[in-house]
């Protein structure tokens, strides 16, 4: 490897970012308690947890790659920034949920501040990310978007999360009650 080359593989800091994303997802998913005999409920909660873990790890991954590891000209790419954009509402609303104490007065009901922060965050992420994604990959000139053979895995995940934005919004609606 030369002085300017950086591995595009999965690193220890990437794994730590995924663990932090799982902690954020645990804050969101802790309200669901499927009954032990219903496999479908456990599958749905597990899928929800996996999606939220992946999405919420984006801001942590960005910070670790941007400020801790060596900087390259290739990072961050559009998909990396979109991943941060989709993960930020989940991180911010999890902090709001963990700090808020209004659930003690209204057990079983979502906190209005939590619902507002998650709803507003997902709305803003949608209004920013979908036009960017559309201008690059749907309405733009296909020749203008050059794809390199060694695309980073984080770029791919960020673009995939943006392509599946209705699922993100649907999960947000489920969690908002």
C-alpha positions in Angstrom: 0.0 0.0 0.0 1.3 3.4 -0.9 1.3 6.4 1.3 -2.0 7.8 -0.1 -3.9 4.4 -0.2 -6.4 3.6 2.4 -8.2 0.3 2.8 -11.9 0.3 1.8 -12.6 -2.7 4.0 -14.4 -2.9 7.3 -12.2 -1.7 10.2 -12.4 -1.8 14.0 -13.7 1.7 14.2 -16.4 0.8 11.7 -17.5 -2.0 14.1 -17.5 0.4 17.1 -19.7 2.7 15.1 -22.1 -0.2 14.4 -22.2 -1.0 18.1 -23.1 2.7 18.9 -25.8 2.5 16.2 -27.2 -0.7 18.0 -27.3 1.2 21.3 -29.4 4.0 19.6 -31.7 1.3 18.1 -32.1 -0.3 21.5 -33.5 3.0 22.8 -36.1 3.1 20.1 -37.1 -0.6 20.1 -37.3 -1.0 23.9 -41.0 -0.3 23.9 -41.8 -3.5 21.8 -42.3 -6.7 23.7 -43.5 -9.5 21.4 -45.0 -12.5 23.1 -42.7 -15.5 23.4 -44.9 -17.7 21.2 -45.2 -15.5 18.2 -42.2 -15.9 15.9 -43.5 -13.3 13.5 -43.4 -10.6 16.2 -39.8 -11.5 17.0 -38.8 -11.4 13.3 -40.4 -8.0 12.9 -38.7 -6.5 16.0 -35.4 -8.1 14.9 -35.7 -6.6 11.4 -36.6 -3.2 12.9 -33.7 -3.4 15.3 -31.3 -4.3 12.4 -32.5 -1.5 10.2 -32.3 1.1 12.9 -28.9 -0.1 14.0 -27.5 0.2 10.5 -29.1 3.6 9.9 -28.2 5.1 13.3 -24.5 4.1 12.9 -24.1 6.5 10.0 -23.2 9.6 12.0 -20.8 7.7 14.2 -19.1 6.1 11.2 -18.8 9.5 9.6 -17.2 11.0 12.6 -14.8 8.1 13.1 -13.7 8.1 9.5 -13.6 11.9 9.2 -11.8 12.9 12.4 -10.0 9.8 13.7 -8.6 7.9 10.7 -6.5 9.3 7.9 -8.4 11.6 5.5 -8.5 10.8 1.8 -9.8 12.7 -1.2 -12.4 10.0 -1.8 -14.1 10.3 1.6 -16.8 11.4 2.2 -18.8 10.6 -0.9 -22.4 11.4 -1.5 -23.7 8.1 0.0 -21.7 8.7 3.1 -23.2 12.1 3.7 -26.7 10.7 2.9 -26.1 8.0 5.5 -25.3 10.7 8.1 -28.5 12.6 7.1 -30.7 9.5 7.6 -29.0 8.5 10.8 -29.1 11.9 12.5 -32.9 12.0 13.3 -32.7 8.6 15.0 -29.7 9.6 17.1 -31.2 13.0 18.1 -34.6 11.5 18.9 -33.0 8.7 20.9 -31.1 11.3 23.0 -34.4 13.2 23.5 -36.2 9.9 24.5 -33.4 9.0 27.0 -33.3 12.4 28.6 -37.1 13.1 28.6 -39.0 12.4 31.7 -42.6 12.8 30.5 -43.0 9.1 30.0 -43.2 8.7 33.8 -46.3 10.8 33.8 -47.9 9.2 30.7 -46.8 5.5 30.7 -47.5 3.7 27.4 -47.7 6.9 25.3 -44.9 8.3 23.2 -43.3 11.5 24.5 -44.5 14.5 22.3 -41.0 15.9 22.2 -39.7 12.5 21.0 -42.4 12.2 18.4 -41.8 15.8 17.2 -38.1 15.5 17.0 -38.2 12.2 15.1 -41.0 13.3 12.8 -39.3 16.6 12.0 -35.9 14.9 11.5 -37.3 12.3 9.1 -39.2 15.0 7.2 -36.1 17.2 6.8 -34.0 14.1 5.8 -36.5 13.2 3.2 -36.8 16.7 1.8 -33.0 16.9 1.5 -31.9 13.3 0.6 -34.5 12.4 -2.0 -33.9 15.3 -4.4 -30.1 14.8 -4.1 -30.5 11.1 -4.9 -32.9 11.7 -7.7 -30.7 14.3 -9.3 -27.8 12.0 -9.3 -29.3 8.7 -10.1 -32.8 9.1 -11.5 -33.1 12.4 -13.4 -29.4 13.1 -14.2 -27.3 12.2 -17.1 -26.2 8.5 -16.6 -22.8 9.3 -18.1 -22.2 12.2 -15.6 -22.2 9.8 -12.6 -19.0 7.9 -13.0 -18.8 4.7 -11.0 -15.4 3.5 -9.9 -14.6 -0.1 -9.6 -13.6 0.3 -6.0 -16.6 2.0 -4.5 -16.6 2.1 -0.7 -19.0 0.0 1.2 -20.3 3.0 3.2 -21.1 4.8 0.0 -23.2 1.8 -1.1 -25.1 1.6 2.2 -25.8 5.3 2.2 -27.3 5.2 -1.3 -29.3 2.0 -0.4 -30.8 3.7 2.7 -31.8 6.7 0.5 -33.3 4.5 -2.1 -35.5 2.8 0.6 -36.6 6.1 2.2 -40.3 5.1 2.5 -39.2 2.3 4.8 -37.4 4.8 7.0 -40.4 7.0 7.2 -42.7 4.0 7.8 -40.5 2.8 10.7 -40.6 6.3 12.1 -44.4 6.3 11.9 -44.6 3.0 13.7 -42.3 4.2 16.5 -44.2 7.5 16.9 -47.4 5.5 17.6 
